[in-house]
Amino acid sequence: MERSDGSGKITLQAVEYPGLSMSLRNRQVVGLEITQASWPVPHDLRVGTAASRVRQVLGAPTMEGPGPDGVQGLSYCEKENCVQFLVHVPTGTIRRVRWSFYYD
């Protein structure tokens, strides 16, 4: 999917593969979402990993709580990006990993 701002420049593009989707703005990745364990994540915190392992490896999250969809989230945010581990509450495992990247 591509959208243009009318000047001919691409402002938003979505790239999707099974278990992985990326959002690009002007050729920069601004978002990444992983939904399958086959995609590597730093520190081997893959989809299906226990949420307790995320805390063990990364420490206390910057933000924690249910998101708008009611799913528990552990967010680790810095100035340049935010990584959110969405946890399937009944099993306590990661079901989705989302990155948001911020550019000036």
Buried (B, 14 or more C-beta within 10 A) or exposed (E): EEEEEEEEEEEBBEEEEEBBBBBBBEEEBBBBBBBEBEBEBEEEBBBEBBBEBBBEEBEEBBEEEEEEEEBBBBBBBEEEBBBBBBBBEEEEBBBBBBBBBEEE
